[in-house]
Structures are given as structure tokens and as C-alpha cells.
Amino acid sequence: MNQWYEELFKNYSDKYDNENFTKGTVGEVDFIENEITRNKSCKILDIGCGTGRHSVELARRGYSVTGIDLSESMIKKAKSIAQKENLKIDFQVKDARNFSFDEPFDLAIMICEGAFPLMETDEMNFSILKNAFSSLKSGGKLILTTLNGLYPLFHSVKDFVNSGSEQGKSSENSFNLMTFRDHSIYETEDDKGKKQVLKCNERYYVPSEITWLLKCAGFRTSEIFGARLGAFSKNDKLNTEDFEMLIIATK
């Protein structure tokens, strides 16, 4: 039986590109470029790349990029976009929980819940971090955003999700303080107009927890900041108003 994220992204590539959270790509890539000091020789891995919005923007700027995603339809659209712009991007269907490459990368990115933290168990989420670590060269960086556990401690997740969603709505939210998982019913339509009612299960993390997980995965250092859509900055201290956190980890 497929998980909710597999069902959602089976035929959702056009809807995905119209979501609010996809509108900050250029500013996010500006930040990514600064983190690698605009070194065009850097090889970049985009984990959970979706329709390839970050991969495409990075390739436009002259970087060598590989993008992986579990969804065949998302990868198909990513390839189509790259082909139309004559961009050489290696898009592949791969599971973030179980992948490897022969040659290591200088940078791995997981932006906007690219695979992590959507998995149904903590062990699966941790396997993604370990794979990201293994894919990097010594001194390589991982840049990711993930759900900030401080937010639901102070706010209603249901109200936030409903206010920010274009394509669907969430209902029957139940945030479990013991597991830091938000269980909700998400109603939407796919690209063909087929209605979907999905039982979602997303994992939130607090800063101390994600720091420990990254250390256990092998990363030497990690920094955590607030994640502002399209405007990532190290000047933004993480707080309870941030729905997501921005993390930079170094191997």
C-alpha cells in the first residue's frame, strides 16, 4: 500500500508548481550560491527535488546538478523543463531512504520537506540524513529545511496549514506531543481533477533533536536558523513564529 506522500505526488506536478511554497526559488538559490561561495566547480545533489525548481535554477547559473525524487511524474516534468531550456541535469527516480552514488558531491540540498521529514517512522527519516552524509565529500555541506517543532507548541497547526494552502485543505488535525507527529486529513485534487483524501503524517523536530540526529549521522557541525520563504538568511534566529527551520550541516 502506498504512503500518503506517494499518492499525493503520483499525479501532482502541475498543482505542485502552483503552490505558495514554490515561489521563493530564486532567493533560496541565491542563499545556496553564497554558501558555496559561488564556486561553479561544485557538484550538487538535490534530494527530493520534486519538479526540479532548485535544480533548474542552479543549472541556469552554471552548476552541475543531480536531482532525485521518489515520484516518477515529478521527475518526468523536471526532465521536460530542463530539456526545454537545454539544461544538462541528471534527474533520477530514487528513494531518499536508500540511494548511493559512485562519486561524492560538494553539496546536498533538501528544501521544503524534500523527503525528510515526511517518512512514516523516525528510523526512515534518519536514514535520509545518513544517506545525505554518505553522498558528500569530506567538508561538504547539507542545506535542508524541516518542520519546526517549536511552532506547534505555541500555535494551531490546523489554522496555519489551512491559511497557507492553495490547492487543498487540511482537517481533523491531531498533533501528538509524545511523538511530535501531526496527523491530518488532506483534501485536494490531482492534475486530472481527481479528488484525493489523504491521511497525512508529518514529523516536527525541535532544534536540539535535529542537532543530535545530524551528529549521529556523522556531521561535524550544524547551524540552525529561521526559514523565510525565498529569503533564507543566517541573520534570522529561529523562533516560535517560524513554521520551518533552516539547517546547514558540514561533514
Sequence and secondary structure as in RCSB ss.txt:
>XXXX:A:sequence
MNQWYEELFKNYSDKYDNENFTKGTVGEVDFIENEITRNKSCKILDIGCGTGRHSVELARRGYSVTGIDLSESMI
KKAKSIAQKENLKIDFQVKDARNFSFDEPFDLAIMICEGAFPLMETDEMNFSILKNAFSSLKSGGKLILTTLNGL
YPLFHSVKDFVNSGSEQGKSSENSFNLMTFRDHSIYETEDDKGKKQVLKCNERYYVPSEITWLLKCAGFRTSEIF
GARLGAFSKNDKLNTEDFEMLIIATK
>XXXX:A:secstr
   HHHHHGGG HHHHTTSGGGTTHHHHHHHHHHHTTT TT EEEEET TTTHHHHHHHHTT EEEEEES HHHH
HHHHHHHHHTT   EEEE BTTB   SS EEEEEE SSSSTT SSSHHHHHHHHHHHHHTEEEEEEEEEEEEBTH
HHHHS HHHHHHHH SS EEEEEEEETTTTEEEEEEEEE TTS EEEEEEEEE B HHHHHHHHHHHT SEEEEE
E  TT   TT    TT SEEEEEEE 
